[in-house]
């Protein structure tokens, strides 16, 4: 298997959100996130702890994590990025309100 880290730096932001205040909980999303983290790390992706979000968080924390990930000064134009989200689709509408889609 080719390690894609040999071609460029590789980073990921993984959100696996299972618990919600105003929406139905989705218990499998946390596990999805944890599985993706293990898979991506096994092929060379760098996923610092602050980009591994599989615990209960509020909408503002999610928004800030996404903004921080794409503005990270360690990431360059030649790097490969993955943004993975497992959770309620109602969140998309809320992120769109602040200009994030």
C-alpha positions in Angstrom: 0.0 0.0 0.0 1.3 3.5 -0.9 1.5 5.9 2.0 -0.1 9.1 0.6 2.0 11.1 3.1 4.9 10.5 0.7 3.3 12.8 -1.9 2.3 15.7 0.3 1.3 16.5 3.9 -2.1 15.1 4.7 -4.5 16.4 7.3 -8.0 15.7 8.4 -10.7 17.2 10.5 -13.1 14.5 11.7 -16.5 15.3 13.3 -18.5 12.4 14.6 -21.3 14.1 16.6 -23.8 11.8 18.4 -25.4 14.0 21.0 -27.6 17.0 20.4 -29.5 19.4 22.6 -32.4 20.1 20.2 -32.2 17.2 17.7 -32.4 13.4 17.9 -29.2 11.8 19.1 -27.4 9.5 16.6 -25.3 7.1 18.7 -23.5 5.6 15.7 -21.9 8.9 14.6 -19.3 8.9 17.4 -18.2 5.4 16.3 -18.1 6.4 12.7 -15.8 9.3 13.5 -13.5 7.1 15.6 -13.3 4.5 12.8 -12.5 7.1 10.2 -9.8 8.6 12.5 -8.1 5.1 12.8 -8.4 4.5 9.1 -6.9 7.8 8.0 -4.1 7.6 10.6 -3.3 4.1 9.3 -2.6 5.6 5.8 -0.6 8.5 7.1 -3.0 11.4 7.8 -2.1 13.8 10.5 -5.1 14.4 12.8 -4.2 16.4 15.9 -6.4 15.8 18.9 -8.2 19.2 18.4 -9.3 18.0 14.9 -10.7 14.7 16.3 -14.2 15.8 17.5 -16.2 12.8 18.6 -17.6 14.1 21.9 -20.6 16.4 22.6 -19.9 19.9 21.4 -22.0 23.0 20.7 -22.6 24.6 17.3 -20.1 27.4 18.0 -17.3 24.9 18.8 -18.0 23.0 15.5 -18.0 26.3 13.5 -14.7 27.3 15.2 -13.1 24.0 14.5 -13.9 24.1 10.8 -12.7 27.7 10.5 -9.4 26.8 12.4 -8.8 23.8 10.2 -9.1 25.6 6.9 -7.0 28.6 8.3 -4.3 26.4 9.9 -0.9 27.9 9.1 0.7 24.5 9.0 -1.4 23.6 6.0 -0.2 24.7 2.5 -1.7 24.7 -1.0 0.0 21.5 -1.9 -1.3 19.5 1.1 -4.2 17.1 0.9 -7.1 17.8 3.3 -10.1 15.7 4.3 -13.1 17.0 6.1 -15.3 14.2 7.4 -18.7 14.8 9.1 -21.0 12.2 10.6 -24.1 13.6 12.3 -27.4 15.3 11.9 -28.2 16.9 8.6 -30.0 19.7 10.3 -26.6 21.1 11.2 -25.9 22.0 7.6 -28.7 24.6 7.6 -27.3 26.1 10.8 -23.8 26.3 9.4 -25.1 27.9 6.2 -26.6 30.7 8.2 -23.0 31.8 9.1 -21.7 31.4 5.6 -20.3 27.9 6.0 -21.6 25.2 3.6 
